[in-house]
Amino acid sequence: MPPHPFRNVAVVGVHNTAQARHLAGHDSASIALLGALGALADAGISPHDVDGVVGPASAEIALELGLGPCTRRPSALGIPSVLDAAALIATGQCDVVVVAAGGAGIHIDPSTTAPWTRPTNELVVGFGLFTAAEFALMARRHMLTYGTTPEQLAAVAATIRTNGHVNPEAVYYGRGPFSVDDILASRMIADPFHLLDCATTSEGGCGIVLVSAERTIDSPSPLWILGGASDSFGPAYAVAPVWDFRPQPDADTAGRVGARAARRAFSMAGLTPADVDVAELYDPFSFEVIRQLETFGFCGDGEGGSFVEDGNIGPNGSLPVTTDGGTMSFSHPGINAQQLQRVVRAAQQLRGSCLTNQVEEAEVSLCSNGGAGALFCDVILLGRERP
Amino acid sequence: MTLLQPQPRGIPVPRPSVHSEKYWEGSRQHQLLYQRCAACGHIGLRAFTVCARCLATSPVWERSTGAGALYSWTVVWRPPDPSFKVPYAPAVVRLDEGVWMLSAVIGCEPGELHDGMRLAVQFHAISEEITLPYFAPPGR
């Protein structure tokens, strides 16, 4: 068997900056820079040893830290940027890569929803579409097809928001705990999503350090990328979000975006969903977690609603999900950082360093990004054992 | 009673691209246009230059009867921008020709919306240049 493609790539540092509704004095690049520096400090690596920077602010960070000449990749989003960083090391282009993202100073008009939620593409803008409505159009089809209920959606939101309620690092720390009835009692935003079914908005940054395996001699607990892949059906929020859309007669549907990515990630890892100890799923809207549980193979199609209602995704359930509070409660600083934060949390789980909701002896974690309403979904598997 | 209605002028206005100018021109004349591949008949989610199925480069514009069925919907109570009047009901409509349309339902109450509900196109201008194709129950 050929060696695992990421056998020589280790994750040795992760960091979340302070997260808050507003971080005075920061813009997206400066808070991403703090995320990068924090991750490097966590890894015990001097910033001047970095030879690659990945993320939307990669060029700014290279200049700020005086890293030139170095590699920079302006990859957006979280999981793809980690996989790009891993590839830079696996192919010998770099030895020490920092991935960073941040969002601050973007959502400044409270009369509107956050700018990143309301793209102005010509086929959606006139009908008042925004991310909540786009994801609602996908959720509706699942409810019509499988009988999924608002109570089941609320069970996801109550679980994740309560995870944030107990997490002192979460923006919405101490705001709960939340019951299903609390979620259903919040005001309607875009039916079936109540306010508490939706992600919050906030500011913050984060970073992750990846190194070639020879450098892990300095690291007490290196982590490993066991598998990863990405699915997309096209640009987000530009065309109708159609659950049953198939680009080709034999293709999987847009409602199952991420199924192929998960299959490829599990195949690369030589694992199955049963091997996952904790799932740090991307949670832009409550329904999306139900969809991902089905799409990634943790339960069958149409079974996600009862899976979450039966308590499986709670901190003591069979598959703890989004244990830091996710975008609903931990933080949601824009387009990129909160996607990367799923990987940060997975690393904390595998190291056993979570302040709250630590899953005992977690060996394997799955993280996701995106969702059906945005027509893309990324998957990565991290583990404690070198592949 | 909460009748779903077209939006007033003042909402953000779509900007046509070189590929979609004909679609918006049709809408202005109260004609619902869509593209079909002349070679294999495939219909995409928007105007295209290459057919995603047979890869031919000969899309042609066709006129829809404007009749279709409700496929998915939401009712929005917190708009992305305060210029939108709530509630409104963004929807995916399946035209009888097989086109997936992103639009909004008007002319009924939110509680009337249901899977497969029959709908017909209705045009409402939001600026001098842009007229939006909404959908309402036939005859309303």
Interface residues (C-beta under 8 A of the other chain):
Chain A: S111 T112 T113 T117 R118 T120 E122 L123 V124 V125 G126 F127 G128 L129 F130 A132 A133 A136 L137 M138 R140 R141 L144 R187 M188 I189 A190 D191 P192 F193 L195 G234 A238 V239 A240 P241 V242 W243 F245 P247 Q248
Chain B: Q7 I11 P12 V13 P14 R15 P16 S17 S20 L45 R46 A52 R53 Y71 S72 W73 T74 V75 V76 W77 R78 P79 P80 D81 P82 F84 Y88 P90 A91 V92 W100 M101 L102 S103 A104 P110 D115 I126 I130 L132
